Amino acid sequence: MRPRGERKIVVMADGGFDLNEAKTAVGVMRYGRDRVLAVVDRTQAGKMASEVVGVGTDVPIVGSVREALAAGEGANTLLLGTAPRGGVLPDSWRAQIVEAMRAGLDVINGLHAFLSEDPELGAAAREAGVEIWDVRRAPETHSVADTRAHRLPATVVLAVGSDCNVGKMSTMLEIDTAARARGRRASFVPTGQTGILIAGWGVALDEVISDFAAGAAEDLVMEAAKEASSAGDLILVEGQGSLVHPGYSGVTLSLMHGSAPDAMILCHQAGRTAIRRYTLPIPPLKELVQLYEYITQPVKPAKVIGVALNTFGMAEDDARAAVERATQETGLPATDPVRYGVEALLDAIERFSTTMPTKGGA
């Protein structure tokens, strides 16, 4: 597979290019090193990506892979850029994936279904002499968490959420960038397929057998500690799911126990009142803060020290009002990391890290 920075990407997102479904595509366009040439989505064809998801001002949306190859000169990679429920490959994509492979494009696949094991697509890749990267493939070795991460000298910060797709990865990436700009040593820990594509390493925890998910999270944090190894350094862990999500709470709890955070940032999409695809209401932010802190108590206590809001699509006055309400409700600093920056959150982390008891050798 071509290294990061050398890929010229066509994004396959047919029928699902929006902010919630296409978070892989959006993350790669906003934070990745690779150039995105075009997005395939018949339902949005004729627009620019930025009109739909707020990023990609120079990325056209076209109706087919054939059009994308014509529009994107030099394309060498097809990225499956959406996350359909259950991670299953849409049948309507098959012919277009084969067409891309026959045109010489490698395929990056973030779905739960491994395309390299698909009889039709695996054979097509071999015939075309291209590679398929199944990003979610879990490591072959497994371990059970054993509290190694509890004793790291660096400050471990985990993004937690009110729901899926609320900005946990973006929040950690923005804090990572801001921390490095301040001269802090920081390490971003990818725990999902998009973070892996951006950072070039990591494990998709939702693909790991449940007994070993916390162990995989612990392994990732220990790997990050090789870079962020001293008091004052930051380990910034990408969150997954939500404790109040009826389908994906398991990966959240495993991540909390395995990564053993010292502090947490609560992420929420402003205006969202119910879990996506369910009718279950999202608890108030203050209750979520209490819930996340309570769950950590028996294993390794952690504090929620800030709130990251996703205000995409909101008018400016409404966005600022949402940030102010979050601050008033929780008593914590709040911001939209993309819209307003993360200085308030990084300040909170630095204040917390200076008062945190020494962990090394405990």
VOGU-3710 file (C-alpha; in Angstrom, 3 decimals, decimal comma):
1> mrprgerkiv> 0,000/0,000/0,000  1,327/3,443/-0,896  2,627/5,459/2,088  0,771/8,459/3,451  1,336/11,597/1,417  1,672/9,707/-1,848  -1,945/8,642/-2,191  -4,258/10,511/-4,551  -7,693/9,533/-3,376  -11,120/9,077/-4,875
11> vmadggfdln> -13,681/8,705/-2,088  -16,499/6,204/-2,579  -19,478/7,482/-0,567  -22,353/6,796/-2,932  -25,652/7,522/-1,200  -24,036/8,480/2,098  -21,861/11,579/1,775  -22,925/13,648/4,757  -21,349/14,700/8,030  -22,653/11,731/10,011
21> eaktavgvmr> -22,186/8,868/7,548  -18,968/9,984/5,868  -16,792/10,717/8,885  -13,904/8,724/7,383  -13,915/10,864/4,255  -14,312/14,078/6,241  -11,503/13,160/8,637  -9,090/12,314/5,833  -9,903/15,540/3,976  -9,522/17,696/7,082
31> ygrdrvlavv> -6,535/16,074/8,808  -4,886/13,587/6,447  -1,693/13,986/4,439  -3,218/12,541/1,281  -4,848/14,574/-1,460  -8,527/13,863/-2,160  -9,365/14,410/-5,829  -13,098/13,641/-5,945  -16,036/12,147/-4,039  -18,480/9,689/-5,613
41> drtqagkmas> -22,096/10,213/-4,544  -24,889/10,321/-7,112  -27,251/12,027/-4,652  -24,906/15,029/-4,225  -23,289/15,160/-7,681  -22,540/18,624/-8,987  -21,668/20,118/-5,626  -18,311/20,650/-3,980  -17,548/18,598/-0,879  -17,345/21,713/1,290
51> evvgvgtdvp> -20,971/22,554/0,500  -22,056/19,314/2,161  -19,553/18,599/4,953  -17,698/21,899/5,458  -14,317/20,741/4,141  -12,950/20,107/0,641  -13,449/23,388/-1,201  -11,564/22,015/-4,201  -13,077/18,506/-4,140  -15,930/17,921/-6,624
61> ivgsvreala> -18,700/15,416/-5,982  -19,400/13,260/-9,028  -21,856/10,526/-9,889  -19,569/7,555/-10,552  -16,048/6,190/-10,299  -15,696/6,676/-14,043  -16,435/10,393/-13,690  -14,080/10,612/-10,719  -11,236/9,070/-12,710  -11,841/11,586/-15,469
71> agegantlll> -12,009/14,500/-13,009  -9,174/13,363/-10,741  -6,081/12,990/-12,896  -3,502/10,700/-11,335  -5,838/8,955/-8,878  -4,195/5,879/-7,363  -6,405/5,011/-4,369  -10,099/4,391/-3,783  -11,160/5,105/-0,200  -14,441/3,672/1,054
81> gtaprggvlp> -15,361/6,800/2,943  -18,625/6,096/4,766  -19,557/4,032/7,806  -22,895/2,332/7,054  -24,575/0,714/10,021  -22,993/-2,675/10,689  -20,045/-1,906/8,410  -21,446/-3,958/5,518  -20,438/-3,267/1,909  -23,391/-1,888/-0,109
91> dswraqivea> -24,088/-4,197/-3,048  -24,368/-1,207/-5,385  -20,684/-0,368/-4,783  -19,233/-3,646/-6,031  -19,119/-2,900/-9,752  -17,579/0,525/-9,136  -14,904/-0,891/-6,833  -13,971/-3,432/-9,491  -13,849/-0,656/-12,102  -11,494/1,346/-9,870
101> mragldving> -9,207/-1,641/-9,335  -9,064/-2,350/-13,062  -7,994/1,274/-13,499  -5,056/0,601/-11,185  -6,401/1,994/-7,905  -5,568/0,409/-4,568  -8,526/0,177/-2,185  -8,630/1,366/1,417  -11,516/-0,257/3,242  -12,685/0,821/6,692
111> lhaflsedpe> -15,744/-1,428/6,818  -16,148/-4,411/9,121  -16,409/-6,633/6,024  -12,868/-7,438/4,825  -12,729/-6,970/1,067  -9,477/-8,891/0,720  -11,416/-11,987/1,818  -14,320/-11,354/-0,543  -14,082/-13,938/-3,374  -15,083/-11,512/-6,129
121> lgaaareagv> -13,194/-8,431/-4,963  -10,123/-10,310/-3,745  -9,801/-12,009/-7,119  -10,315/-8,706/-8,954  -7,533/-7,091/-6,919  -5,111/-9,908/-7,671  -5,973/-9,803/-11,369  -5,469/-6,033/-11,483  -2,268/-6,161/-9,436  -3,560/-3,723/-6,799
131> eiwdvrrape> -3,739/-3,898/-3,013  -6,669/-3,890/-0,592  -6,013/-2,491/2,875  -8,652/-3,645/5,368  -7,996/-0,984/7,983  -10,151/-2,562/10,662  -8,314/-5,876/10,689  -7,409/-6,577/14,313  -3,932/-7,634/15,477  -3,316/-11,368/15,558
141> thsvadtrah> -1,996/-11,238/19,120  -4,292/-10,372/22,033  -3,842/-9,407/25,657  -6,065/-8,747/28,647  -5,659/-5,341/30,286  -3,529/-5,516/33,439  -3,392/-1,848/34,628  0,018/-1,065/33,100  -1,274/2,297/31,859  -2,195/3,357/35,410
151> rlpatvvlav> 1,412/4,191/36,214  2,458/6,267/33,208  3,993/9,649/34,057  2,360/11,399/31,074  -1,143/12,848/31,322  -3,608/10,570/29,521  -6,680/12,347/28,158  -9,594/10,424/26,631  -12,389/11,835/24,485  -15,795/10,517/25,580
161> gsdcnvgkms> -19,145/11,240/23,991  -22,878/11,695/24,294  -23,300/9,598/21,123  -21,396/8,346/18,076  -20,194/10,814/15,438  -20,002/13,856/17,679  -16,339/14,856/17,130  -14,213/12,784/19,509  -11,444/12,163/16,965  -11,433/15,752/15,725
171> tmleidtaar> -11,210/17,067/19,276  -8,130/14,987/20,071  -6,439/15,844/16,773  -7,066/19,566/17,304  -5,684/19,376/20,857  -2,658/17,450/19,577  -1,892/20,178/17,032  -2,390/22,984/19,557  -0,264/21,255/22,196  2,624/20,806/19,780
181> argrrasfvp> 2,318/24,475/18,792  2,833/25,338/22,464  5,941/23,178/22,576  4,301/20,327/24,462  5,176/16,742/23,594  1,957/14,976/22,635  0,893/11,690/21,074  -2,466/11,068/19,387  -3,736/7,506/19,911  -5,957/6,243/17,043
191> tgqtgiliag> -8,652/3,742/18,025  -10,769/3,727/14,857  -10,336/3,358/11,128  -10,242/7,082/10,334  -7,696/7,877/13,013  -5,519/5,033/11,733  -5,639/6,454/8,192  -4,640/9,883/9,460  -1,945/8,863/11,949  -0,603/5,802/10,152
201> wgvaldevis> -0,887/3,439/13,116  -3,381/2,215/15,707  -6,066/-0,422/16,189  -9,774/-0,294/15,375  -11,063/-1,355/18,784  -14,544/-2,198/17,538  -13,003/-5,120/15,638  -11,257/-6,632/18,668  -12,837/-9,551/20,588  -14,562/-8,082/23,634
211> dfaagaaedl> -12,351/-9,802/26,230  -9,271/-8,226/24,661  -10,583/-4,753/23,737  -9,396/-3,128/26,971  -6,045/-4,857/26,528  -5,727/-3,483/23,004  -6,489/0,011/24,311  -3,855/-0,421/26,994  -1,324/-1,607/24,404  -1,980/1,491/22,295
221> vmeaakeass> -1,442/3,829/25,218  1,754/2,026/26,186  2,997/2,424/22,606  2,178/6,135/22,712  4,054/6,418/26,004  7,291/5,696/24,140  6,900/9,178/22,620  5,110/10,920/25,486  7,201/9,505/28,299  7,724/12,284/30,826
231> agdlilvegq> 5,639/14,228/33,314  3,937/17,035/31,427  3,684/15,071/28,186  0,225/14,361/26,790  -1,299/11,125/25,482  -4,504/12,021/23,636  -6,775/9,019/23,105  -9,415/8,989/20,389  -12,786/7,993/21,873  -15,338/5,557/20,474
241> gslvhpgysg> -19,087/5,243/20,944  -20,828/6,350/24,128  -21,708/4,823/27,467  -25,378/5,611/26,762  -25,410/4,105/23,269  -27,425/0,852/23,238  -25,282/-0,689/20,502  -21,758/0,660/21,019  -21,354/1,161/24,763  -19,107/-1,886/25,078
251> vtlslmhgsa> -16,210/-0,411/23,138  -16,514/2,807/25,174  -16,199/1,015/28,503  -13,297/-1,120/27,275  -11,520/1,992/26,078  -12,055/3,760/29,402  -10,706/0,864/31,466  -7,852/-0,009/29,117  -6,521/3,470/28,383  -6,826/4,441/32,077
261> pdamilchqa> -7,281/8,174/31,466  -6,400/10,806/34,008  -8,829/13,260/32,432  -11,663/13,203/29,904  -13,136/15,654/27,404  -16,896/15,244/26,891  -17,905/15,606/23,230  -21,446/16,393/22,069  -23,220/17,601/18,940  -25,098/20,743/19,897
271> grtairrytl> -28,811/20,388/19,250  -28,816/16,585/19,153  -31,338/15,376/21,695  -31,590/11,634/20,937  -29,161/8,839/20,112  -28,890/8,618/16,321  -31,136/5,939/14,794  -32,840/5,452/18,163  -35,520/7,300/20,115  -33,516/7,206/23,342
281> pipplkelvq> -32,948/10,702/24,734  -29,409/11,932/25,380  -29,022/12,801/29,074  -28,140/16,390/30,000  -24,448/17,203/29,810  -24,151/17,560/33,574  -25,505/14,030/34,035  -23,106/12,679/31,421  -20,176/14,261/33,241  -21,291/12,571/36,456
291> lyeyitqpvk> -21,837/9,231/34,682  -18,407/9,119/33,063  -16,656/10,094/36,279  -18,662/7,551/38,307  -17,826/4,692/35,935  -14,091/5,336/36,267  -14,078/5,321/40,078  -13,615/1,590/40,832  -10,762/1,049/38,339  -8,919/4,365/38,009
301> pakvigvaln> -10,677/7,640/38,828  -10,719/10,298/36,094  -12,263/13,743/35,842  -14,124/15,361/32,963  -12,331/18,679/32,581  -13,890/20,216/29,454  -16,659/20,026/26,866  -16,173/19,907/23,087  -19,246/20,826/21,067  -19,880/20,142/17,399
311> tfgmaeddar> -21,865/23,156/16,135  -21,569/22,412/12,413  -24,479/23,909/10,468  -25,560/26,254/13,259  -25,768/30,022/12,830  -22,989/31,907/14,598  -25,214/33,319/17,352  -26,737/29,897/17,995  -23,320/28,258/18,113  -21,958/30,737/20,632
321> aaveratqet> -25,102/30,379/22,733  -24,714/26,582/22,726  -21,121/26,879/23,942  -22,173/29,260/26,699  -25,001/26,944/27,806  -22,595/24,012/28,003  -20,269/26,039/30,229  -23,113/27,148/32,475  -24,608/23,667/32,765  -21,384/21,823/33,548
331> glpatdpvry> -19,207/24,510/35,109  -16,471/23,419/32,679  -14,717/25,223/29,822  -16,456/24,548/26,507  -15,704/25,241/22,858  -16,256/24,001/19,330  -12,738/22,710/18,523  -13,044/23,254/14,769  -14,975/26,508/14,849  -13,360/28,282/17,803
341> gvealldaie> -10,176/26,327/18,499  -9,156/24,261/21,516  -7,210/26,758/23,588  -9,770/26,577/26,406  -9,528/22,783/26,490  -5,728/22,759/26,326  -5,605/25,324/29,139  -7,823/23,004/31,202  -5,539/20,045/30,484  -2,456/22,024/31,482
351> rfsttmptkg> -4,085/23,196/34,716  -5,103/19,643/35,486  -1,698/18,148/34,695  0,088/20,559/37,047  -2,091/19,467/39,986  -2,177/15,741/39,145  -0,477/13,461/41,697  2,688/11,725/40,505  1,847/8,331/38,999  5,219/6,855/38,158
361> ga> 6,247/3,943/40,319  2,838/3,553/41,929
//
